[in-house]
């Protein structure tokens, strides 16, 4: 019997959010540089990407997401966290980067399936990759966009730029604010 070396994790569901919980809201605090600090800020920064990934991938830019959708995500987050209103724009900009990251990851998986697989196997993989929050028409539009020559050229150009970066852009939590 062949032993499986790697079992991929499923999608993050964030059951810890528990919107109907009776636990008190957690207050997100900020330091003098207006950076979020403490455990509630870490939890909030884990919850927001999960909520943003529920948006359809047809939104190519955070600025094109309807205001109502943005407000709904913010209201869900405020059900569990207390965040001063003045930091709303800060978290909205973070949500924009989370949407960009989600689109980029999904585009990479779609390109991998398009390039490596053929026929029925390709269709099964693409069907499996389709998010539950999107209609079939929206998904086909997204796949068509990702498969376009224009998108591939742009993606390669950005990958080349990123490969030239020599300084790391991440630090550990201990080094955070």
Secondary structure as GFF3:
##gff-version 3
##sequence-region A 1 177
A	DSSP	three_ten_helix	15	17	.	.	.	ID=ss1
A	DSSP	beta_strand	26	27	.	.	.	ID=ss2
A	DSSP	beta_strand	29	30	.	.	.	ID=ss3
A	DSSP	beta_strand	36	37	.	.	.	ID=ss4
A	DSSP	alpha_helix	39	52	.	.	.	ID=ss5
A	DSSP	three_ten_helix	62	64	.	.	.	ID=ss6
A	DSSP	alpha_helix	67	78	.	.	.	ID=ss7
A	DSSP	beta_strand	81	82	.	.	.	ID=ss8
A	DSSP	three_ten_helix	85	87	.	.	.	ID=ss9
A	DSSP	alpha_helix	88	116	.	.	.	ID=ss10
A	DSSP	alpha_helix	119	129	.	.	.	ID=ss11
A	DSSP	alpha_helix	136	147	.	.	.	ID=ss12
A	DSSP	alpha_helix	149	163	.	.	.	ID=ss13
A	DSSP	three_ten_helix	173	175	.	.	.	ID=ss14
###
